[in-house]
């Protein structure tokens, strides 16, 4: 099981919380932002702020899925879902869509074991 450091508390972090932190870092990092790893990150920054159309959403999902596939082997995206309770005209006007990402949690993937332990959900 991989272990890291919590970005907020500075304490050791492992397991699913470590994967969630890793996914967040991937999404928050623009391409070229890391000096020694220019290709690290995701392309979602170029999509944010565009009109909410099916084409834009497809680009957004694709950017997320590719970034996770490349940089976080412990999670594999299965699908994206819209929680019905969070979709309202007010939320959409504010850019709040309430997307959930469902995927396979593979805690030993960094060691080469791609066995799925469970299915997990990440709120975006």
C-alpha positions as CSV (number, residue, x, y, z in Angstrom):
1,X,0.0,0.0,0.0
2,X,1.4,3.4,-1.0
3,X,1.9,6.1,1.6
4,X,2.3,9.8,1.2
5,X,1.9,13.1,3.1
6,X,-1.4,14.9,3.5
7,X,-1.1,18.2,1.8
8,X,-3.1,20.0,4.5
9,X,-2.1,18.4,7.8
10,X,1.4,17.1,6.9
11,X,0.6,13.8,8.5
12,X,1.0,10.4,6.8
13,X,-1.8,9.4,4.4
14,X,-2.5,6.1,2.7
15,X,-5.2,4.0,1.1
16,X,-8.3,5.6,-0.4
17,X,-7.7,9.1,1.1
18,X,-4.2,9.1,-0.6
19,X,-5.9,8.2,-4.0
20,X,-8.4,11.0,-3.6
21,X,-5.6,13.5,-2.8
22,X,-3.7,12.3,-5.9
23,X,-6.7,12.7,-8.1
24,X,-7.3,16.2,-6.8
25,X,-3.6,17.1,-7.4
26,X,-3.9,15.8,-11.0
27,X,-7.0,17.9,-11.7
28,X,-5.5,21.1,-10.1
29,X,-2.2,20.9,-12.1
30,X,-2.0,22.5,-15.5
31,X,0.2,20.9,-18.2
32,X,3.7,22.4,-18.0
33,X,3.3,23.6,-14.4
34,X,5.7,21.1,-12.9
35,X,9.3,21.8,-14.0
36,X,10.6,18.2,-13.9
37,X,7.4,16.7,-15.1
38,X,5.9,18.9,-17.8
39,X,3.3,16.4,-19.0
40,X,1.8,15.9,-15.5
41,X,-1.7,17.2,-14.9
42,X,-4.9,17.5,-16.9
43,X,-6.3,19.6,-19.7
44,X,-9.5,20.5,-17.8
45,X,-8.4,24.1,-17.4
46,X,-8.9,24.7,-21.1
47,X,-12.5,23.4,-20.9
48,X,-13.7,25.3,-17.7
49,X,-15.7,28.3,-18.5
50,X,-17.0,27.1,-21.8
51,X,-20.8,26.9,-22.5
52,X,-22.4,23.8,-21.0
53,X,-23.1,21.7,-24.1
54,X,-23.0,18.0,-24.7
55,X,-19.8,18.5,-26.7
56,X,-18.1,20.4,-23.8
57,X,-19.2,17.8,-21.3
58,X,-17.7,15.0,-23.5
59,X,-14.4,16.9,-23.6
60,X,-14.5,17.4,-19.9
61,X,-15.1,13.7,-19.2
62,X,-12.5,12.7,-21.7
63,X,-9.9,15.0,-20.1
64,X,-10.7,13.6,-16.7
65,X,-10.6,10.0,-17.8
66,X,-7.3,10.4,-19.7
67,X,-5.6,12.2,-16.8
68,X,-6.6,9.5,-14.3
69,X,-5.6,6.7,-16.7
70,X,-2.1,8.2,-17.2
71,X,-1.3,9.4,-13.7
72,X,-3.3,7.4,-11.2
73,X,-3.3,3.6,-11.7
74,X,-5.0,2.9,-8.4
75,X,-8.3,4.2,-9.8
76,X,-9.9,3.3,-13.2
77,X,-13.0,5.3,-14.3
78,X,-16.1,3.2,-15.1
79,X,-18.6,6.0,-15.7
80,X,-19.8,9.5,-14.8
81,X,-23.2,10.1,-13.2
82,X,-25.4,13.1,-12.5
83,X,-27.0,13.0,-9.1
84,X,-30.6,14.0,-9.8
85,X,-31.0,16.0,-6.5
86,X,-28.2,18.4,-7.4
87,X,-29.3,19.4,-10.9
88,X,-31.3,22.6,-10.8
89,X,-31.4,25.7,-12.9
90,X,-29.7,27.7,-10.1
91,X,-26.9,25.2,-9.7
92,X,-26.3,25.1,-13.5
93,X,-26.2,28.9,-13.7
94,X,-23.5,28.9,-11.0
95,X,-21.5,26.2,-12.8
96,X,-22.4,23.5,-10.2
97,X,-23.3,20.3,-12.1
98,X,-22.8,17.7,-9.3
99,X,-21.0,15.1,-11.3
100,X,-19.9,11.8,-9.7
101,X,-17.2,9.6,-11.1
102,X,-17.6,5.9,-10.4
103,X,-14.6,3.6,-10.8
104,X,-12.5,0.6,-9.7
105,X,-10.3,1.0,-6.7
106,X,-7.1,-1.0,-7.1
107,X,-5.0,-0.3,-4.0
108,X,-2.0,-2.4,-5.1
109,X,-1.8,-1.1,-8.7
110,X,1.5,0.8,-8.0
111,X,3.1,-2.7,-7.4
112,X,1.6,-4.1,-10.6
113,X,-1.4,-5.9,-9.0
114,X,-4.4,-4.5,-10.9
115,X,-6.9,-6.5,-8.8
116,X,-10.0,-4.5,-8.0
117,X,-10.8,-4.3,-4.3
118,X,-14.1,-2.3,-4.6
119,X,-16.0,0.2,-6.6
120,X,-15.6,3.8,-5.3
121,X,-17.3,7.1,-6.1
122,X,-15.6,10.5,-6.4
123,X,-17.6,13.7,-6.3
124,X,-16.4,16.3,-8.7
